[in-house]
Amino acid sequence: MLNYPDNAAVRHHAVTSFIFLRFFTAAILSPTMFNLRSDILDSSVQRTLTLISKSISGIVNCVSSKS
């Protein structure tokens, strides 16, 4: 952010990226840690949550896939 001190879009993107990556994707990856679920998830559900979290991370980071 030091390279773009007057650009509000860069500041907003940095803050929203931090919030999504720090809180939302972490809560999706491990819902029992955040008391969203009380039971342990089976492997297929955990894999689906991992893929969803990776997709959200890619969108937040503005990364495009070549495949």
C-alpha positions in Angstrom: 0.0 0.0 0.0 3.0 2.3 0.3 3.3 2.5 -3.5 -0.4 3.6 -3.8 -1.1 6.0 -0.9 -3.7 8.0 -2.7 -5.6 5.2 -4.4 -8.7 4.3 -2.4 -9.4 1.2 -4.5 -6.1 -0.4 -3.5 -6.8 0.3 0.2 -10.3 -1.2 0.0 -9.1 -4.2 -1.9 -6.3 -4.8 0.7 -8.7 -4.6 3.6 -11.5 -6.7 2.1 -8.9 -9.3 1.0 -7.5 -9.5 4.5 -11.0 -10.0 6.0 -12.0 -12.7 3.5 -8.8 -14.6 3.7 -8.4 -14.3 7.5 -11.9 -14.9 8.7 -14.3 -16.2 6.0 -12.1 -18.8 4.3 -10.8 -20.0 7.7 -14.4 -20.5 8.9 -15.3 -22.4 5.8 -12.2 -24.7 6.1 -12.8 -25.5 9.8 -16.3 -24.8 10.9 -15.9 -26.8 14.2 -13.1 -24.4 15.2 -15.5 -21.4 15.0 -18.4 -23.3 16.6 -20.4 -23.4 13.4 -20.7 -27.2 13.7 -20.4 -29.5 16.7 -19.7 -32.8 14.9 -16.7 -33.8 12.9 -17.1 -33.7 9.1 -16.6 -36.6 6.8 -13.9 -36.5 4.1 -16.2 -35.7 1.2 -17.7 -32.7 3.0 -14.3 -31.5 4.1 -13.0 -31.8 0.5 -15.9 -29.8 -0.8 -15.3 -27.1 1.9 -11.7 -27.0 0.9 -12.5 -26.5 -2.8 -15.0 -23.7 -1.9 -12.4 -22.0 0.2 -9.8 -22.2 -2.5 -12.3 -20.8 -5.0 -13.1 -17.9 -2.7 -9.3 -17.3 -2.2 -8.7 -17.2 -5.9 -11.5 -14.7 -6.4 -10.4 -12.5 -3.6 -6.8 -12.6 -4.9 -8.0 -11.9 -8.4 -6.1 -14.9 -9.7 -7.3 -16.4 -13.0 -6.8 -20.0 -13.8 -5.2 -20.9 -17.2 -6.9 -24.3 -17.4 
